[in-house]
Amino acid sequence: MAEHYSSFQRGTWRWLFQRLTAVFLVGALGFHFVLLHFVNHAAEISFMGTQARMDQIGYFSLMVVFLVTAAFHGINGVYNALINQGLKGTQRRVVAGVLTLAGVLLVGQGTYVALHMNGFL
């Protein structure tokens, strides 16, 4: 039988955060899906409605935390998948740097848009 291999070492902070963000994302995606597909149907979604939702501190906060956790979860997952494929040494450090930069830019742009939608900027 094949031996199970994973670059995630149990008990590390990346292992723990990958699981915690997964649990949070399932709940946040459920909330997002119900709100934007059942409570408000797709034809009823408008720019002004989005601004109105973003004016509510609870919704705004949830969307920003959703953005940060989704970015971490996705980037950490891609990084570990590449490590599982044998990425090592200098390539591993370069990929880590590029993914970190991509994550920072993604979260920065998403937060900027959220602040504009909220009317703060």
C-alpha positions, 0 to 999 in steps of 0.5 A: 500500500502506498505511504501517505505523504503531505508537506503539512506537518501536523501541529504546525501553525500552517496546518492548523490555519489551513483547517481553521480557514477551511471551516470558516470558509464553509460557513462564510460561503454558505452565508454568502450563497444564501444571502446572494442567491436565495434572499436576494435573487441574481436579477435583484443584485445591484451596485447600490444594493452592494453598497448598502450591504457594505455600509453594514459593519457586520457584513463589511467585516465578514467580507474583509475577513472572508477575503483574507482567509480565502487568500491565505487558504488558497495560497497556502494550499497552492504552496503546499501542493507545489512542495508535494510535487518536489519543489525545493531550495531556491525555487521553493523560496522564490515561489514562496516570495511570489505567492506571498506578494500575490497574496498581499496584493490580492488582499490589498486590492480587495480591501481597497475595493471594500472600503470604496464600496463601504464609502469610507474612501 
